[in-house]
Amino acid sequence: VIPMEFFQEFKEEGIKVSPDPKDAPFFALALKLKGTIWSNEPRLKRQSKVKVLSTRDLLKELGIDGR
């Protein structure tokens, strides 16, 4: 668990970027860390600020056959 204080400066941007308000903290943290979100929710890919990978995408990036 990462305290909100760690990525507080990205809270507002996370709210603006996130297609779903409940996911805004995850987007804020990803923005802070310049990281990627792992999720199978297609709607999270409806933005261009944070890379979102599905399980299938992640397996492909790792070179693992997901069958």
N, C-alpha and C positions, 0 to 999 in steps of 0.2 A: 504494500500500500504506500502510495506516494502522497505526502501532504499537499493540499491545494496551494499552500504558500510557495511551493517549489515552482509552480507554473502559473501563478496568479496573473502575471503580466500578459498572458495569452488567453485569459478567460473570455474576454469580449470577442476576440477574433474567433475563438473556438465556437462561441454561440452563433456568430455570423456564418461560419463555414459549415457547421454540422447540419445535415439534412434533418436530423432528429434532435430536439432539445436535450433529450436524456443522454445523448452521446457527446454533448459539447465538452465535458471534461476530458474525454479521451482525445478529442481533436485538439484541445488546448495543450495537452501533454505532448501529443505528436508534433505539434508546431514548435513547442519548446525544445524538444529533442531532435527535431528534424528527422522524425521517425516515420514508420509505417504502421498502419492499423491492420490487424488481421480480423476479418469479419466476412461472413457469408451473406450479409444484408446488402443486396444490390443498390439500394437507395443511398448507401454511404459513398458510393462511387460517383454520385451526382454532383461532385464538386471537384475542383482541380488544385486545391492547396495542399492536400495530404494524400499520399499514396495509400490506397486501400487494396489489400490482397485477399482473395477468397482462399479457402483451403486448396482448391485446385490450382490457383495461381501460385501459391506458395510452394506446392509440390513441384510445379513446373520450374520455378526459379531455382529450386534445390536440385533439379535434375532427377527427381524421383517419379516413377510412373505411378499415378494415383489410382490405378485400377484395383 
